[in-house]
């Protein structure tokens, strides 16, 4: 006759894993034996891998190339046109480069951004930021901020008291960037030629006195 099962005897089951940190010591020890995770490779779009430098006379070919690329890639962002600036002579690009009023952002061996500034007629205590452009592959990585900060430093060093710029009314990304950097709308709005249906607004940021 088959013996019946013994009552009251527990099966020898392995301990259940603890669902929260601070569980049994044996589980913590097991976790420590796992190989450490490898660090993720550096993001190629990380701003720490980007350098910003002022354009000099010897950089006129670089200035020409990145400006024409910007006009070709984002024509709606500029009042000038690709056809107009493709017709410029080398002397025009050399003059622009020698002026020292442009900065380029570089990542590895590639130029991924451009910005310029100048003293606007009738506003000797101000500088205006113009020609801002960041290559599509480098956007949302801090390049635009680095370019703006280069112009802020340069304008302050020249004794300017305020940096201004114009933002197209439907360019929300640019508006958010400049507002994050402290620019505020002045209330001045002008038509954006040649499209009378589009407009741009002036933004301004006070500059600290250069020491």
Secondary structure, DSSP 8 states (H G I E B T S, - for coil): ------TT----------SSTT--HHHHHHHHTS---------TT-GGGEEEEE--GGGHHHHHHHHHHHHHH-GGG-SS-HHHHHT--HHHHHHHHHTT-EEEEEETTEEEEEEEEE--TT-TTEEEEEEEEE-GGGTTTTHHHHHHHHHHHHHHHTT-SEEEEEEETT-HHHHHHHHHTT-EEEEEEEEETTEEEEEEEEEEEE-----
